[in-house]
Every structure is written in structure tokens, then in C-alpha cells.
């Protein structure tokens, strides 16, 4: 709906996303406020069943809002294909792989 794929990057777990730009952080903060503020007001008023209904419904809406972002990330992963043929410099590939492994640790 409103989320743009370039605002988010892949999350730490499969199928999750993380904000990687200011609009992504603003989008996340806005959805967190939409979830938390009415939920807190309902809970403080003693309306616990309504709070759980609100959190469930808005959680599904947030999940649906981020669906195009997850689909774009899956498509990008699917298009990421590396072919080793006679022209490939294997030492360069190993160097890039090792650099990526060391950066993650």
C-alpha cells in the first residue's frame, strides 16, 4: 500500500524486513504508533479482548502493507545467479566471498 521496496532491506530472519532509510524508519515508527497507542488505551481501559482484536487486525494490515517489499526482495534473490565458467577468475570469487564472511562476523 504505502511501503516502498527501496526503503527496506532484508531482515535477520527469512521473510523479514528492516528499515534502511529515513522513510523506512518513519514508516516503521508510524505503524508502531498505530499499533501501540490504541492498544495501550484499550488495555488501560480494561478492554483486553478489544486490545487483542486491534493488535491482530493492525498487525495483519502492517503485514499486508509490507507484502510488496517482501515480494521485491524475493524476486531480487531469485534473479541473483552466479555462473562459473572458463572466463571466471576463481581467486577473485574466493576473495570477495571471504571479505563478505569477515564483514558479517
N, C-alpha and C positions, 0 to 999 in steps of 0.2 A: 504494500500500500504506500507507505511513506519512506521506508528504508531504502537506501541506495547501496548496491554491492561494493562500490569503491569506498564507502565509509567504514567497512568492517573487514577484518582479516580472519583467518581460521583460528578457532579456539584451541585450547589444550586437549580437549577430548573430541573424538569424531562427531560431526554433526553440530558442533557449537561454533559460535562466532564471538569475536572480541572487537571492540571499537579500536580503530587505528587512526582516526582523525577527529578533529573537534566536532564536526556534525554528528559523527557516530557516538561520541561521548554525550552530546546534548540529547540525542535520540534515546540513548540508554537511560539518562537521568530523567527525562520526561516520562518514559514508560515506567520507571521505578516509582516516580511520584504518583502516577495514575494508579498503580497497584497499591502502594503503601498508604497513602493518605486516606482514601475512603475505607480501606481495610482497618486502619487504626481507629478511625472514627466509629466504624461499626462495632469493633471489638470493645472499645471503651464504653459504648452504649449498651453492652450486654447482648448484642445481636450476633452471636457467634456463628450460627448457621448461615446467616446472610453474608457474613465476612468470608466464609469459605466459598460460598457461591460466587461472590465478587472476585475473589482471588483466582478461582478456577476459570471463570469466564474471561477475565482480563489476561490471565496467563495464556489462554488459548488464542486470544486476539493478538498478543505480542508474538507468540509463536508463528501465527499466520502472517503477521507483518514482516517477520524476518525470513519467511519462506523463499522469496526470490533471491535473497542474499545467499542462502544455503544452496539453492539450485545453481547459481552462478559459480560458487566455489566448487561444486561437484563437477560442473561442465569444464572448468579450468583444469581440475585434476585429471579428468578423462582425456583432455587434449594434450596433456603433458606426457609425451612419449619420447624416449631416448633410444636411438638405434646406434649400435656399434657396428661399423663396417670397416673396410680396409683403409679408409681415409681418417678414421678416428685416432687421435693421439691418446692412448691409454694412460700415459703418465699424467697428462693434464686432467683427465677424468678423475683419477685417484687423488690428485692434489686438491681439486675442487670438492670432492666428497669428504676428504679428511678435514678441510677447512670448515665445511658445514657442520661436521660432527663436533669439532672442537668449539665452535661458536655456540652450539646448543648446550654444552656442558658447563 
